[in-house]
Amino acid sequence: MSAASPEHRLVHTPRTGTKPAGKKPTPAEHRVQVAAARLRVTLDERLGRETPPKTKALAKEPI
């Protein structure tokens, strides 16, 4: 059986390390989220795309 067989195309690997909605992230997780938001804002500016206000606000927070 190949990796392209129909049985394998619909299988999704569960994400690890994700927290349920409503849980406050740890300080380390928050730093990663802020850094990712900053990268997203920069990329969106370079590509001429609109960045969601929530992402812009997160990018302005201190690490």
SULURJO-V898970 format. One record per backbone hydrogen bond with DSSP energy under -0.5 kcal/mol. CO is the residue of the C=O (numbers start at 1). NH is the residue of the N-H. Records with the same first field share a line. If there is no record, write none. Layout:
# SULURJO-V898970
CO=NH / NH
This chain:
# SULURJO-V898970
2=5
5=8 / 9
6=10
8=11
20=23
26=30
27=31
28=32
29=33
30=34
31=35
32=36
33=37
34=38
35=39
36=40
37=41
38=42
39=43
40=44
41=45
42=46
43=47
44=48 / 49
45=48
52=55 / 56
53=57
54=58
55=59
56=60
58=61
